[in-house]
Amino acid sequence: MVWGESNGQLKMPSERNQKINSCMRGFLIFVNVLFMLFGLGIVFAGSYLLASKWADIDPDLMKKVGGGLIGVGLVTLFLACAGCVGAWKKIKCLLVSYIVFVFIVMAACAGLSYVLFVSEGALQKISDGQDSGSSEFEEVSNTLQVHFDAIWCAAAKSNAAEATKDKFKVWTEFVDTHCNTTGLVADNVCNDNNECNTKTDCAYQRCKTEIASTILEYITPVAAGVAGFAGLQLLLIIASCMICCYNRAQTLEEKYDGKGTFVEFY
């Protein structure tokens, strides 16, 4: 029931509006339940990354990535809970907070999607054996090269301890299987500090194009997925706004005290 502006009379919300409101609430609750599961999955992925052998290639970087994933997962859980409770209980302050934070997430996803799409060109150049043409890419590549080659040297030398060989077996197998390792012998190209004598003839340089090609296979669908996720966030914002607007009038009806006094929807 809403207050008519022209005649000061109360009138019932239309059945159509009630159905739309119910659909928006159901949609918001359903999607946010999925987001709860998604958030838990991200937290698990971050925890796995911190504990897996993949962290050995660059411990500092993997700690940042793993910690970032855990943080994103927890924020996703918080937002999903706020959206569910706000839609179910019709709590305006939760819905407004949800809208603000989801808008921020949507903007971040849109920016990330753009970066991923733009990165395809640089990765394609690397895959073709050329320079990426990007100082950011080269900086990341140089950091990865130091750790990648150090791990390979430590595990591929003939005098390496068996425990070391087993620990880094995944890296030596990757180099032997996917990279052009003809004539590449760790004893000849690595010094006692597990550093390559020449960066141009070591494991990372032999694998650089293969790594870029592998990333290229996934970057387009990932970028498209992130863009689609941003579109879904926009739908959630619209649904939340519609619920806020509709339930203001509905709550006025529910809290009408029969004496001409209405209680605000909070």
Summary of the structure (lengths in Angstrom):
residues: 266
radius of gyration: 27.5
end to end distance: 17.4
largest distance: 93.5
contacts: 781
relative contact order: 0.13
helix: 77%
strand: 2%
